[in-house]
């Protein structure tokens, strides 16, 4: 086979021809990079592929198929790296093709790949530095917000104490009503502060190993009973019937994976939201359901429901539901962080008869398997 040696040398291509006995010979003048691999000069005989270019042993089956398949023009290998005797990394790629009756492998040095890898590595370093800087900035802001919120609690507690004492004193009707309004607003502000602090705590814990959280166990029946009992005064003040599951504390405990105090806060958040958006003379129901390996609690109301445009974002940070002025937008987000940390799921669905249904699904303590997140936020499941 006649090959233009000067052209091959200029293109830095190595051309190998497969002989009938399976050996390879170099055709034309080999490029300079090939001579730096420490391989015996090709004029001394056939080239031993397994010693000279070991990667080609992997590529040969594909090359053989290309040579034996009529109509196949060529097949190209993946890129590989081979070191020269002086320690330089050569990035090479091979192409198998037929030229007449000759079965050829053309090997090319791919410097563009080397430059691209270097560029990607440099870009990765830059992104890592940017990520670290942003993480430090977010951490500083989180600490600042946490300190501000924490410092607000001191004066607020004093204000709550003063208003509570004021309500115990005989006051003119108008002054007493104003004191009641102020006390109610202060209590709501305290709840918002708790939501923010709970969210910070949940986010911080989510960054750590979850082994302690997965070992925590709570009795869902008892927790729900306590939440319903604690929120009955709020429901009565709004003229709403708050109905809990029957026989909450009878029978064996409903042991689930979850920290008791935080679980009570999650359930309380769902019930408070339902009471806030439910009109007087309607009902809010808290339902429990047992499932194999899981326990499920749902809170149903007869309010206006959630707008379809807002529903996909309900469990994101600073998302607001039916009333943008109702809260901080952290309650449902914090609930999701906590529930998912325990291997459970939380979601919302509209009720066919009107209103909203928010649900959480928790793993039974000691249940086998325990696949994470058997539901997703916003997933529709019927009680």
N, C-alpha and C positions, 0 to 999 in steps of 0.2 A: 504494500500500500504506500503510495507516494504522499508525503506530508511536507508542507512548507515549514521547515524548522525555524526560520527566522520569525514567521508569523506567530507560531506557537509560543516562542520565547517572549515575544513582545506582549502577548496577551496573558502571560504567566499561567498557561494551562499545561497540565500534564495529561498526555494521551496514552492510555494503556489499551492494548489489544489482547483479547482472550483467544488463546490458541486452542486447537482441537483437543490437546491433552489436558486442558484446564489451566495451564500456566498463563502468566501475563508477561508481555514484553512492552518496553517503552518505545513508542514511535515518535520519531523526531527528537529534537533537543529538549531535555527536561528544563523547566524553569529554575531560576536560582534558589527559590525557597525549598524546592525538593532536594537539592544537593545539601542543604543545611540540616536535613533530618538524620544524617549519619548513615544513610543507606548505601551499600556498595554500589559502585557505578553500574548503571544498567547494561553497559556493553559486556559485562562479565557473564551475562546469562539471563534466564528468565527471572522475573521479579517475584520474590516470596511475599505475597500479599499479607499473610498473617503476621509477618515481622515488620514489613515496611509501613503498611497502612492498615492496622488492625480493624478499624471501623468498617472497612469494605467487606469483611467477612459477614457483617450483619446485612449489608446492602446487596450482596451477591444474589440471594434468592429473588429479590425484586428485579434485579438486572436480568437474570436468566429468563424470568417470565416475559419481560419486555422483548428480549432477543427472539424468543420462540413464538411470540404472538404476532401473527400477521396483521399489519396495519398500525401497530404501535410505533409511534415516532420516537419517543424517548420517555424516560422516567427519572425523576430527580430524588436524591437522598435528602435526609435532614442534614443540617449543618453539624459539624463536630470540630473539636479543638485538638490539635496535636502539637506537642512541644518540640522545638528545634534543639540541637545540641547546646546552643548558647542560651537556652532558657526562654526564648520568645514563643508566645502562643500563636499558632497559625489557625485561623478559622477557615475550614475547608468545606466544600460541598461537591458532590459527584453527580454526573449525569450519564446514564447508560443509553446507548443508541446504536443503531446499525447503519453502516455506510457501505452499501453494496453487500458483499459477503462478510465484511469485517464486523466483529462484535467489539465495540469500543466502550471504555469508561473514560470520560473527560473530567478531570479534577481541577477545580478552580479555587484560588485563594480569595476569600470574601472579606476584604478589609472593611467594606461598608458595614457588615455585621458587627465587627469589632468596634467601630466608631459608634454604632447605634447602641451597643451594650454599654459603652462608656458613658454615652449621653444619658441613657436611662438610669444608670447608677448615680450619676451626678444629680439628675432630677429627683431621684428617690432620696438622696441625702438632703437636698434643699427642702423637699416636702416634709421630711422628718423634722428638720429644724423648725419649719413653719408650724408643724403640728405641736411640737414641744412648746413653742412660744405661745400659741393659742391656748394650749392646755394650762399654762401658767397664768395667762390672763383670765381665763374662765375661773380658775381656782381662786384668784385674787378677788374677782367680782363676787363669787359665791360666798367667800368669807366675809366680804363687806356687807352683802345683803343679809347674811345670817346674823352678823353682829347688830345691824340696824333693827332687824325684826326682834332679836332677843332683847335689845335695849328698850324697845317699845313696850315690852311686857310689864316692866316695873311700874311706870306711870299708869298704865292701864289697870293694873291690879289695885292701885290706890284709888283710881276713879271708880272702879266697881265697888270697892268697899264703902266709899263715901256715898254712892248712890243707893246701895243696899241699906245703909243706916238711915239715909234720908227717907226712904220709903217706909221705914218703921215709925217715923214721926208723924204726928197729925199735921196735915198740910191742907191748904185750900184745894178745892177740887182741881182747879186748873194747874196749880203747881204740882200736885200729885200726878196728874196725867203727863206733864212734861218730864217729871223724874222717871216715870215708867218708860217713856219713849227713849230717854237717854240711857237708861239701864239696858234696854233691849238692844240699842245700837252698840253699846260697849260689849255686851255679850257676843254679838255677832262679830265684832272686831277681834275678840279673843279667839273665836273659832277660826277666823281667817289666819291669825298668827299661828295657831296650832297646825292648820293645813300646810302652811309654808314650812314650818319646822319639821313636820312629819315627812314632807316631800324631800327636804334636804337629807334627813336621816335615811329615808328609803333609797335615795340615789347613791349615797355614800356606801350603804351596805351592799347595794347591787354591784359595786365595783370590786368588792372583796369576795373571797371564797364563800360559796353559799352553803357549806356543810352545816354550819350552826343553824341556819334558817331551815334546812331540810330536816333537822333533828327536832325542831320545835313542834310541840303537839298542843292542840287546843280542842275543847269540846264545842262543836259548832252549835249544838242544841242550847247549851247553857249560854254561850256568847250571844246568840240571837235573842234569847229570852231576856237577857240583861239589857240589850240595846232597845228592845221594844218597850220594856218597863221604863227605861230612862227617858224615852222620847214621848211617852203618853201625855205628859203635861203640854208639850209643844203641840201635839196633835189636837188636844182639847182646846187649846187657845185659838187654834185655827178652825175649829169646828169640823175636823176631819176624823173619821173613824180609822184607827190604826189597828189592824188585825194581824196577830201572829199565828204561827202554826199551832194546831191543837196539841195538848200534852207535850209541851216543849221539854220538860225536864223528867218525864216518865220514861222508863225503859233504859236500855244500855246507852252509854255516851256515844255521841257521833264524833269520834276522834279523827281530826284532820291535821295535815301538815300546815302549820301556821303559828305565828307568835300571837298569844291570846290578846294582849293589849292592842297590837296593831290590827288584828283581825276585827276586833270590836270597833275600831276606828273606821275600817273599810266598810263594814256593814252599816254603821251609823251614818257615814257619808251618803250612802245610797238612800237610806230611809229619809234623812234630812232633805235631800234633794227632792224626793218624791213629795214630802209634806209641803215643801216650799212652792211647788208648782201645781198642787191639787186644790181645787176650789172647795169651799165649805159644803158640808152635807154630802161629800163623796168619800171614797175609801182609799186607803193605802194598805196593801196586803204583803206580808212577808211569808214566802213559801219555801219549804224544804223538800228536797227529793233525794232519795237514796239511789245510787247507781253502782254497778259493779266496780269496786275499786275507787269510787269517787263519791263526793257529796256535793249537792248543788243547792244554792240559796238564790232566790229571785225576789226582787222588790217590784211590785206592780202598782201603778197609780192610774187615775182616771183624768189626768191632766191633758194638756194640748199635744203631748208627744214631742218629738225632736224633729226639727227640720231636716229633710233628706240631704240638704247641702252641708249641714253641720255634723250629721251622724258619723261620717267616716273619720272625723277628727276629734271626736269626743274625748278620747283617752290620751290625747297629746298634751304637752305642756302648754299652759295658758289658753287652752281651747275653752270656749264658753258654750253652754247648751242653749236652752230656750230663752234665757235672759242674760245679755252680756253684763248687766249690772249685778248679777246674783252672787258672784263670788270671784275668787282669785283665778279661777281656771286651773287650779292645781289639785283639787280634791280627787277627781277621777284619774288624773295622771298619777298621783301618788298611790291610789288604790291599785292601778295596773302594775306599777313597779313592784309593790308588795306581793300581789297575788302571783305574778309571773316568777318572782324570786322563790316562791314556795312550790313552783312547778305546776301552778294552776292556770286558769284562764278567766277573763272577764269580758263581758260584752253587753250590747244593747240590741233590742229589737222592738219595733212598734207592736202594740197589741191590736188584733183585728177589730176588737170592739171599741178601740180608742184608748189613748193613753200610752204609757211607756212601760217597758219591762227591762230592768237592769239585772244581770245575773253574774254570779261568780261560781266557778267550779273548782273544787279543791280535792287534792289527793287524800284518800283515806290513809291514816297513819299505818304503816306496815304493809300497805297494799303492794303486791308484786308488780313488777314492770315499772309503773309510774312514768309513762311517757309524758314528756313535758307538753303543756299547752294543748290539750285535746280539743280545745276550741280556740278561736281567734277573736280579737275585739271586733264587735259589730256582727259576729256570726249569728245567724238566726237559728234558734233552737226553741221548741215549744215546751212549755211546762205540761 
